[in-house]
Amino acid sequence: MKQPVAVGKIRIIGGSLRGSKLSVLPAHGLRPTPDRVRETLFNWLMPVIGGARCLDLFAGTGALGIEALSRGAGWVDFAERDRQIAQSLQLDLARLHQTQCAVRTMDALQMLAEKPTASYDIVFADPPFESALWQPAAAALEANAWLRDDAWIYLEMPVSAQPALPANWTLHRESAAGAVRYVLYRRRGASAKL
């Protein structure tokens, strides 16, 4: 597999892969989650990340899912529809010797329309901002049994976005960095771990 040409690098900020670099390809809408935001998110998730089954939707560089693996997640599935970006992600995972994961080269919403083989503890959803896919992705996650009863759902969106989300999701934490709002939800009724 020939490595696509990267225009930049981002680094993993914690865990066993700390300092490892990931390729960033030139692609419209590709906007890797900043270091500061990832650090805050994984501080929030620290008590529950160990052994968790995770889904990185709209994966792009895979920074969120790889950060989860670095910090002890048991498994991560990545969904990325752009073939070149998915190929670059696969190459980075192989270079980092990550085997507790899989990359699916397909549209996230098409994937979510299917029934999953297993549900997830943690889902990361960071679609391209201009696509406004938070709401349909959230609805599909809920409708098609992608989430465990006590699942955590992370959404990244513009500060101005106010998506209508499933009624059984409760806000756990949120913050903003520049024009980015990042939010962690928990399905209501689950026993609290944080």
C-alpha positions as semicolon CSV with decimal commas, in nm:
position;residue;x (nm);y (nm);z (nm)
1;M;0,000;0,000;0,000
2;K;0,153;0,332;-0,103
3;Q;0,137;0,600;0,166
4;P;-0,063;0,906;0,052
5;V;0,130;1,232;0,088
6;A;0,060;1,400;0,422
7;V;0,054;1,776;0,460
8;G;0,105;1,769;0,834
9;K;0,125;1,565;1,150
10;I;-0,056;1,559;1,481
11;R;0,060;1,375;1,788
12;I;-0,096;1,141;2,041
13;I;-0,088;1,323;2,374
14;G;-0,123;1,048;2,635
15;G;-0,092;0,680;2,717
16;S;0,130;0,411;2,568
17;L;0,150;0,584;2,226
18;R;0,222;0,930;2,367
19;G;0,427;1,138;2,123
20;S;0,344;0,918;1,821
21;K;0,264;1,118;1,510
22;L;-0,036;1,071;1,280
23;S;-0,055;1,184;0,918
24;V;-0,289;1,466;0,819
25;L;-0,382;1,455;0,450
26;P;-0,505;1,752;0,246
27;A;-0,881;1,694;0,241
28;H;-1,181;1,926;0,246
29;G;-1,345;1,920;0,589
30;L;-1,062;1,728;0,761
31;R;-1,012;1,906;1,091
32;P;-0,823;1,702;1,352
33;T;-0,935;1,752;1,711
34;P;-0,684;1,989;1,877
35;D;-0,446;1,858;2,147
36;R;-0,606;2,066;2,421
37;V;-0,955;1,937;2,339
38;R;-0,837;1,574;2,326
39;E;-0,659;1,615;2,659
40;T;-0,975;1,750;2,823
41;L;-1,195;1,480;2,669
42;F;-0,973;1,195;2,781
43;N;-0,945;1,343;3,130
44;W;-1,326;1,322;3,140
45;L;-1,319;0,963;3,013
46;M;-1,022;0,843;3,221
47;P;-1,233;0,636;3,469
48;V;-1,414;0,447;3,190
49;I;-1,170;0,417;2,896
50;G;-0,987;0,103;3,014
51;G;-1,117;-0,198;2,819
52;A;-1,394;0,006;2,651
53;R;-1,532;-0,084;2,310
54;C;-1,520;0,240;2,106
55;L;-1,648;0,368;1,773
56;D;-1,475;0,659;1,597
57;L;-1,726;0,792;1,343
58;F;-1,608;1,034;1,072
59;A;-1,263;0,917;1,184
60;G;-1,037;1,130;0,961
61;T;-0,687;1,098;1,107
62;G;-0,823;0,859;1,371
63;A;-0,679;1,080;1,646
64;L;-0,971;1,020;1,885
65;G;-0,979;0,643;1,839
66;I;-0,600;0,608;1,850
67;E;-0,588;0,824;2,163
68;A;-0,846;0,582;2,313
69;L;-0,628;0,282;2,220
70;S;-0,324;0,455;2,366
71;R;-0,509;0,497;2,694
72;G;-0,627;0,136;2,723
73;A;-0,947;0,098;2,520
74;G;-1,015;-0,268;2,445
75;W;-1,126;-0,219;2,083
76;V;-1,184;0,068;1,839
77;D;-1,377;0,060;1,511
78;F;-1,303;0,350;1,278
79;A;-1,546;0,467;1,008
80;E;-1,406;0,690;0,731
81;R;-1,562;0,724;0,385
82;D;-1,266;0,886;0,205
83;R;-1,050;0,601;0,070
84;Q;-0,719;0,791;0,083
85;I;-0,777;0,907;0,439
86;A;-0,887;0,556;0,546
87;Q;-0,575;0,411;0,381
88;S;-0,354;0,662;0,564
89;L;-0,527;0,571;0,892
90;Q;-0,469;0,198;0,828
91;L;-0,101;0,264;0,761
92;D;-0,066;0,468;1,081
93;L;-0,236;0,191;1,283
94;A;-0,004;-0,071;1,132
95;R;0,305;0,147;1,196
96;L;0,194;0,185;1,559
97;H;0,135;-0,193;1,588
98;Q;-0,231;-0,149;1,681
99;T;-0,429;-0,471;1,632
100;Q;-0,731;-0,416;1,858
101;C;-0,907;-0,214;1,589
102;A;-1,059;-0,213;1,242
103;V;-1,109;0,054;0,974
104;R;-1,430;0,052;0,772
105;T;-1,408;0,255;0,452
106;M;-1,767;0,366;0,423
107;D;-2,004;0,651;0,495
108;A;-2,078;0,672;0,869
109;L;-2,455;0,717;0,823
110;Q;-2,472;0,418;0,586
111;M;-2,286;0,213;0,844
112;L;-2,519;0,329;1,123
113;A;-2,821;0,223;0,916
114;E;-2,705;-0,138;0,965
115;K;-2,740;-0,340;1,286
116;P;-2,405;-0,364;1,467
117;T;-2,243;-0,696;1,557
118;A;-2,184;-0,553;1,906
119;S;-2,277;-0,230;2,080
120;Y;-2,032;0,033;2,205
121;D;-1,931;0,183;2,538
122;I;-1,795;0,507;2,388
123;V;-1,870;0,676;2,054
124;F;-1,675;0,969;1,911
125;A;-1,864;1,172;1,647
126;D;-1,681;1,464;1,488
127;P;-1,827;1,513;1,139
128;P;-1,715;1,789;0,902
129;F;-1,872;2,108;1,035
130;E;-2,047;2,204;0,711
131;S;-2,226;1,867;0,696
132;A;-2,429;1,910;1,020
133;L;-2,447;1,532;1,064
134;W;-2,458;1,531;1,447
135;Q;-2,836;1,495;1,462
136;P;-2,881;1,213;1,205
137;A;-2,580;1,028;1,347
138;A;-2,720;1,054;1,701
139;A;-3,064;0,935;1,588
140;A;-2,913;0,636;1,403
141;L;-2,689;0,542;1,698
142;E;-2,995;0,532;1,921
143;A;-3,241;0,372;1,677
144;N;-3,020;0,085;1,560
145;A;-2,878;-0,041;1,892
146;W;-2,520;0,086;1,847
147;L;-2,500;0,203;2,209
148;R;-2,477;0,006;2,533
149;D;-2,713;0,109;2,810
150;D;-2,441;0,307;2,987
151;A;-2,272;0,445;2,674
152;W;-2,084;0,773;2,654
153;I;-2,122;0,984;2,337
154;Y;-1,877;1,259;2,242
155;L;-1,985;1,522;1,987
156;E;-1,772;1,798;1,839
157;M;-1,947;2,083;1,658
158;P;-1,942;2,458;1,594
159;V;-2,021;2,669;1,901
160;S;-2,344;2,785;1,732
161;A;-2,478;2,432;1,667
162;Q;-2,775;2,318;1,877
163;P;-2,870;1,972;1,746
164;A;-3,184;1,795;1,870
165;L;-3,049;1,481;2,036
166;P;-3,221;1,170;2,173
167;A;-3,421;1,243;2,490
168;N;-3,240;0,973;2,687
169;W;-2,898;1,139;2,642
170;T;-2,799;1,363;2,930
171;L;-2,528;1,625;2,918
172;H;-2,228;1,518;3,127
173;R;-1,962;1,778;3,040
174;E;-1,907;2,044;2,777
175;S;-1,656;2,310;2,688
176;A;-1,543;2,525;2,396
177;A;-1,214;2,606;2,229
178;G;-1,233;2,890;1,979
179;A;-1,514;2,810;1,735
180;V;-1,541;2,446;1,852
181;R;-1,793;2,320;2,107
182;Y;-1,722;1,974;2,245
183;V;-1,973;1,782;2,451
184;L;-1,985;1,449;2,635
185;Y;-2,326;1,287;2,681
186;R;-2,436;0,984;2,883
187;R;-2,742;0,774;2,821
188;R;-2,989;0,843;3,102
189;G;-3,067;0,574;3,355
190;A;-2,720;0,419;3,349
191;S;-2,527;0,371;3,670
192;A;-2,277;0,654;3,703
193;K;-1,907;0,574;3,675
194;L;-1,773;0,928;3,673
